[in-house]
């Protein structure tokens, strides 16, 4: 699912959200993850990203999704701070190495 915020018919930002259903596990649930958010430079620092995330959360509730997680790169403190402000909690950490 792709969701965007329009300002004067121009896309100011968008988010790509992927839904994953856990079937066959002890607990069946549907989880949505934001795998990409983009905000045009002239619309940054205006609260549009928070508005977009709230819209995605509303969509999530209306589509039976129980969990919602953003994918954030380590060191992206602006994104971490925004998600904390929007009541996201620490849940997991992914590690990797270059081969």
C-alpha positions as CSV (number, residue, x, y, z in Angstrom):
1,X,0.0,0.0,0.0
2,X,1.3,3.4,-0.9
3,X,-0.1,6.4,0.9
4,X,0.6,10.1,0.2
5,X,-0.1,13.6,1.4
6,X,-1.1,16.1,-1.3
7,X,-0.6,19.8,-1.0
8,X,-2.1,21.9,-3.8
9,X,-2.4,18.8,-6.0
10,X,1.3,18.1,-5.5
11,X,2.6,15.0,-3.6
12,X,4.4,16.4,-0.6
13,X,5.3,13.0,0.8
14,X,4.5,9.3,0.6
15,X,5.0,6.1,2.5
16,X,5.2,2.5,1.2
17,X,3.6,0.1,3.7
18,X,3.9,-3.6,3.5
19,X,1.4,-6.0,5.2
20,X,2.6,-9.4,6.4
21,X,0.3,-12.0,7.8
22,X,1.8,-14.6,10.2
23,X,0.0,-17.8,9.4
24,X,0.9,-21.2,10.7
25,X,2.6,-19.7,13.8
26,X,1.2,-20.1,17.3
27,X,-0.4,-16.7,17.0
28,X,-1.9,-15.5,13.7
29,X,-1.6,-11.7,13.3
30,X,-1.2,-9.2,10.6
31,X,1.7,-6.7,10.8
32,X,2.3,-3.6,8.7
33,X,5.7,-2.1,8.2
34,X,6.7,1.2,6.7
35,X,9.6,0.3,4.5
36,X,10.0,3.8,2.9
37,X,9.0,7.3,3.6
38,X,9.9,10.2,1.3
39,X,9.2,13.9,1.9
40,X,10.0,16.5,-0.7
41,X,12.7,18.8,0.5
42,X,10.5,22.0,0.5
43,X,7.9,20.2,2.7
44,X,10.3,18.9,5.4
45,X,10.1,20.1,9.0
46,X,6.5,21.0,8.7
47,X,4.9,18.1,10.5
48,X,3.8,16.4,7.3
49,X,5.6,13.1,8.1
50,X,3.7,12.9,11.4
51,X,0.4,13.5,9.6
52,X,1.3,10.8,7.1
53,X,2.1,8.3,9.8
54,X,-1.2,9.0,11.6
55,X,-3.0,8.5,8.3
56,X,-1.2,5.1,7.8
57,X,-2.1,4.1,11.4
58,X,-5.8,4.9,10.7
59,X,-5.6,2.8,7.6
60,X,-4.0,0.0,9.6
61,X,-6.8,0.0,12.2
62,X,-9.5,-0.2,9.4
63,X,-7.7,-3.2,7.8
64,X,-7.3,-5.4,10.8
65,X,-3.6,-4.9,11.3
66,X,-2.6,-5.5,14.9
67,X,1.0,-4.4,14.8
68,X,2.7,-1.5,13.0
69,X,6.4,-1.1,12.8
70,X,8.7,1.4,10.9
71,X,12.0,0.3,9.5
72,X,14.5,2.9,10.6
73,X,18.2,2.9,9.9
74,X,20.6,3.0,12.9
75,X,21.8,6.6,13.3
76,X,18.6,8.2,11.9
77,X,17.9,10.1,15.1
78,X,15.3,12.4,13.5
79,X,13.2,9.4,12.5
80,X,13.7,7.6,15.9
81,X,12.7,10.7,17.8
82,X,9.6,11.2,15.6
83,X,8.5,7.6,16.1
84,X,9.0,7.8,19.8
85,X,6.9,11.0,19.9
86,X,4.2,9.1,18.0
87,X,4.2,6.4,20.7
88,X,6.3,3.7,19.0
89,X,8.3,1.5,21.5
90,X,11.6,-0.3,21.1
91,X,10.9,-3.8,20.0
92,X,13.8,-5.4,18.0
93,X,17.1,-4.6,16.5
94,X,18.6,-6.0,13.3
95,X,22.3,-6.5,12.8
96,X,24.2,-7.1,9.6
97,X,27.7,-7.3,8.2
98,X,29.2,-6.7,4.8
99,X,30.6,-9.8,3.1
